Amino acid sequence: MTVINNCFKVTALALICNAAVNADTIYKVVDENGKTSYSTTPPANSNDSTIVNIAPPPSDKNIEAAKARHKTNMETAEQLDKNRQTRNELIEQENRQKRENQKQNQQRQDAETNNSNNDYGYPYIPGRRPLPGRPPARPPSAPPSRPIVLPIR
């Protein structure tokens, strides 16, 4: 059923376009079943019909003006696209520079942290040895091989 409706619509459109070129009057009729039909001849029952007003085709002057506007719009679109590409390249370059600066700052901070005084709070004075830290712990002594006997008094 939809194929028939689509064929009908295409036929009606062809009639309308053909009539627009010929500047004939188009009549639209809706019957009792709700079906719509278009015709260039007035129907027998003119109470059920309406006249369809179709605009005339554009003049050659209007067509040329539309072509000129289209050409201008296409040139503007190309220019905007070039501007967008240039802007995206600049943004990418700025982002790369920011990442590089952040990396350099991080390396600088890491270098400062690694070069800090590892003498556990003692300041570094050139030409002077750092103060000695806590002596290393001695390993525990082994238990005696024989029991220790203390004299009783």
HELIX and SHEET records of a PDB file:
HELIX    1   1 THR A    2  ASN A   22  1                                  21    
HELIX    2   2 SER A   46  ASP A   48  5                                   3    
HELIX    3   3 ASP A   60  ASN A  114  1                                  55    
SHEET    1   A 3 THR A  36  SER A  39  0                                        
SHEET    2   A 3 ILE A  26  VAL A  30 -1                                        
SHEET    3   A 3 SER A  49  VAL A  52 -1                                        
END                                                                             
